[in-house]
């Protein structure tokens, strides 16, 4: 897929702390400290199912909070992966 041009500020992390920017693997560790791989798969499925069925409003408050937290963690993971991608010497 062709990559569009974006202003440089759009290519910088917005959600990561300075410590996470310096060490993006902290984000990966934080995600897996939050939940194990099978749980993360289930949560990812729950997000998709909720979006497709439009059932967010009917979820219990605790489940809504978990899904929102999971989304925030995925957003950080994308930013961390971007930093790792940019810094990979084999990509140049």
MIDOSE-1310 file (N, C-alpha, C; in nm, 2 decimals, decimal comma, always signed):
residues 92
xxxx	+0,09/-0,12/+0,00/+0,00/+0,00/+0,00/+0,09/+0,12/+0,00; +0,06/+0,22/-0,09/+0,14/+0,34/-0,09/+0,12/+0,42/+0,04; +0,23/+0,47/+0,09/+0,22/+0,55/+0,21/+0,21/+0,70/+0,18; +0,10/+0,76/+0,23/+0,09/+0,91/+0,20/+0,19/+0,98/+0,29
xxxx	+0,21/+1,11/+0,24/+0,30/+1,20/+0,32/+0,22/+1,26/+0,43; +0,28/+1,26/+0,55/+0,22/+1,32/+0,67/+0,31/+1,43/+0,73; +0,26/+1,53/+0,79/+0,35/+1,62/+0,86/+0,43/+1,54/+0,97; +0,55/+1,58/+0,99/+0,64/+1,51/+1,08/+0,58/+1,49/+1,22
xxxx	+0,50/+1,58/+1,27/+0,44/+1,57/+1,40/+0,35/+1,45/+1,41; +0,29/+1,41/+1,29/+0,20/+1,30/+1,29/+0,27/+1,17/+1,31; +0,40/+1,17/+1,28/+0,48/+1,05/+1,29/+0,55/+1,03/+1,43; +0,51/+1,12/+1,52/+0,57/+1,11/+1,65/+0,47/+1,05/+1,75
xxxx	+0,52/+0,98/+1,86/+0,43/+0,93/+1,96/+0,35/+1,04/+2,03; +0,23/+1,01/+2,06/+0,14/+1,10/+2,14/+0,11/+1,05/+2,27; +0,11/+0,92/+2,29/+0,06/+0,85/+2,41/+0,17/+0,80/+2,50; +0,29/+0,79/+2,45/+0,40/+0,73/+2,52/+0,46/+0,83/+2,62
xxxx	+0,51/+0,78/+2,73/+0,58/+0,87/+2,82/+0,72/+0,88/+2,77; +0,80/+0,98/+2,81/+0,94/+0,99/+2,77/+1,02/+0,86/+2,79; +0,99/+0,80/+2,91/+1,06/+0,67/+2,94/+1,02/+0,56/+2,83; +0,90/+0,56/+2,79/+0,86/+0,46/+2,69/+0,91/+0,49/+2,55
xxxx	+0,93/+0,62/+2,52/+0,99/+0,66/+2,40/+1,13/+0,61/+2,39; +1,20/+0,63/+2,51/+1,34/+0,59/+2,52/+1,36/+0,44/+2,51; +1,26/+0,37/+2,56/+1,26/+0,22/+2,57/+1,12/+0,16/+2,53; +1,09/+0,15/+2,40/+0,96/+0,11/+2,36/+0,92/-0,03/+2,41
xxxx	+1,02/-0,11/+2,44/+0,99/-0,25/+2,49/+0,91/-0,24/+2,63; +0,92/-0,13/+2,70/+0,84/-0,11/+2,82/+0,69/-0,13/+2,79; +0,65/-0,08/+2,67/+0,51/-0,09/+2,64/+0,47/-0,23/+2,61; +0,56/-0,31/+2,55/+0,53/-0,45/+2,52/+0,52/-0,52/+2,66
xxxx	+0,61/-0,50/+2,74/+0,61/-0,56/+2,88/+0,48/-0,52/+2,95; +0,45/-0,39/+2,94/+0,33/-0,35/+3,01/+0,20/-0,41/+2,96; +0,19/-0,44/+2,83/+0,08/-0,50/+2,78/+0,07/-0,65/+2,83; +0,18/-0,72/+2,83/+0,18/-0,86/+2,88/+0,18/-0,87/+3,03
xxxx	+0,20/-0,76/+3,10/+0,18/-0,76/+3,25/+0,03/-0,74/+3,28; -0,04/-0,67/+3,19/-0,18/-0,65/+3,20/-0,26/-0,78/+3,18; -0,22/-0,86/+3,07/-0,29/-0,98/+3,04/-0,20/-1,08/+2,96; -0,23/-1,20/+2,97/-0,16/-1,30/+2,89/-0,22/-1,31/+2,75
xxxx	-0,14/-1,37/+2,66/-0,17/-1,37/+2,52/-0,32/-1,42/+2,49; -0,36/-1,53/+2,55/-0,50/-1,58/+2,53/-0,60/-1,48/+2,57; -0,58/-1,41/+2,68/-0,67/-1,30/+2,73/-0,67/-1,19/+2,63; -0,56/-1,15/+2,58/-0,55/-1,04/+2,48/-0,62/-1,07/+2,35
xxxx	-0,61/-1,20/+2,31/-0,68/-1,24/+2,19/-0,83/-1,23/+2,21; -0,88/-1,27/+2,33/-1,02/-1,27/+2,36/-1,07/-1,12/+2,37; -0,99/-1,03/+2,43/-1,02/-0,89/+2,43/-1,03/-0,83/+2,29; -0,94/-0,87/+2,21/-0,94/-0,82/+2,07/-1,07/-0,86/+2,00
xxxx	-1,10/-0,99/+2,02/-1,23/-1,04/+1,96/-1,35/-0,96/+2,02; -1,34/-0,94/+2,15/-1,45/-0,86/+2,22/-1,47/-0,72/+2,16; -1,36/-0,66/+2,13/-1,36/-0,52/+2,07/-1,43/-0,53/+1,93; -1,38/-0,62/+1,85/-1,44/-0,64/+1,72/-1,59/-0,67/+1,73
xxxx	-1,63/-0,77/+1,81/-1,77/-0,81/+1,82/-1,85/-0,69/+1,87; -1,80/-0,62/+1,97/-1,88/-0,50/+2,02/-1,90/-0,40/+1,91; -1,80/-0,37/+1,83/-1,81/-0,27/+1,73/-1,91/-0,32/+1,62; -1,90/-0,44/+1,58/-1,98/-0,49/+1,47/-2,13/-0,50/+1,52
xxxx	-2,15/-0,54/+1,64/-2,29/-0,56/+1,68/-2,35/-0,44/+1,74; -2,26/-0,34/+1,77/-2,31/-0,21/+1,83/-2,36/-0,23/+1,98; -2,30/-0,33/+2,05/-2,35/-0,36/+2,18/-2,28/-0,30/+2,30; -2,20/-0,19/+2,27/-2,12/-0,13/+2,37/-2,20/-0,08/+2,49
xxxx	-2,32/-0,02/+2,45/-2,40/+0,04/+2,56/-2,45/-0,06/+2,66; -2,47/-0,18/+2,61/-2,53/-0,28/+2,70/-2,42/-0,36/+2,78; -2,30/-0,33/+2,76/-2,19/-0,40/+2,84/-2,19/-0,35/+2,99; -2,15/-0,43/+3,08/-2,13/-0,39/+3,22/-2,02/-0,29/+3,22
xxxx	-2,03/-0,19/+3,32/-1,93/-0,09/+3,33/-1,78/-0,14/+3,34; -1,76/-0,25/+3,41/-1,63/-0,30/+3,42/-1,57/-0,35/+3,29; -1,66/-0,41/+3,21/-1,62/-0,46/+3,08/-1,59/-0,34/+2,98; -1,67/-0,24/+2,99/-1,64/-0,12/+2,91/-1,50/-0,06/+2,95
xxxx	-1,48/-0,05/+3,08/-1,35/+0,00/+3,12/-1,23/-0,08/+3,07; -1,25/-0,22/+3,08/-1,14/-0,31/+3,03/-1,12/-0,29/+2,88; -1,23/-0,28/+2,80/-1,21/-0,26/+2,66/-1,14/-0,13/+2,62; -1,18/-0,02/+2,69/-1,12/+0,11/+2,67/-0,97/+0,11/+2,71
xxxx	-0,94/+0,04/+2,82/-0,80/+0,03/+2,86/-0,72/-0,05/+2,76; -0,78/-0,16/+2,71/-0,71/-0,24/+2,61/-0,69/-0,16/+2,48; -0,78/-0,08/+2,44/-0,77/+0,01/+2,32/-0,65/+0,10/+2,35; -0,64/+0,16/+2,46/-0,53/+0,25/+2,49/-0,40/+0,18/+2,49
xxxx	-0,39/+0,06/+2,54/-0,27/-0,02/+2,53/-0,23/-0,05/+2,39; -0,33/-0,08/+2,31/-0,30/-0,11/+2,17/-0,25/+0,01/+2,09; -0,30/+0,13/+2,13/-0,25/+0,25/+2,07/-0,11/+0,28/+2,10; -0,07/+0,25/+2,23/+0,06/+0,27/+2,27/+0,15/+0,16/+2,21
xxxx	+0,10/+0,04/+2,19/+0,18/-0,06/+2,13/+0,21/-0,02/+1,98; +0,11/+0,03/+1,91/+0,14/+0,08/+1,77/+0,25/+0,19/+1,77; +0,24/+0,28/+1,86/+0,35/+0,38/+1,87/+0,48/+0,32/+1,90; +0,49/+0,23/+1,99/+0,61/+0,17/+2,03/+0,67/+0,09/+1,91
xxxx	+0,58/+0,02/+1,84/+0,62/-0,06/+1,72/+0,68/+0,03/+1,62; +0,61/+0,15/+1,60/+0,66/+0,25/+1,51/+0,80/+0,29/+1,54; +0,83/+0,32/+1,67/+0,96/+0,36/+1,71/+1,06/+0,25/+1,69; +1,03/+0,13/+1,72/+1,12/+0,01/+1,69/+1,14/+0,00/+1,55
xxxx	+1,04/+0,01/+1,46/+1,06/+0,00/+1,32/+1,15/+0,11/+1,27; +1,13/+0,23/+1,31/+1,22/+0,34/+1,27/+1,37/+0,32/+1,31; +1,39/+0,26/+1,43/+1,52/+0,25/+1,48/+1,59/+0,12/+1,43; +1,52/+0,03/+1,36/+1,58/-0,10/+1,32/+1,69/-0,07/+1,21
xxxx	+1,81/-0,10/+1,24/+1,92/-0,08/+1,14/+1,91/-0,17/+1,02; +1,84/-0,28/+1,03/+1,82/-0,36/+0,91/+1,72/-0,31/+0,81; +1,64/-0,21/+0,85/+1,54/-0,15/+0,76/+1,60/-0,04/+0,67; +1,72/+0,00/+0,69/+1,78/+0,11/+0,61/+1,84/+0,06/+0,49
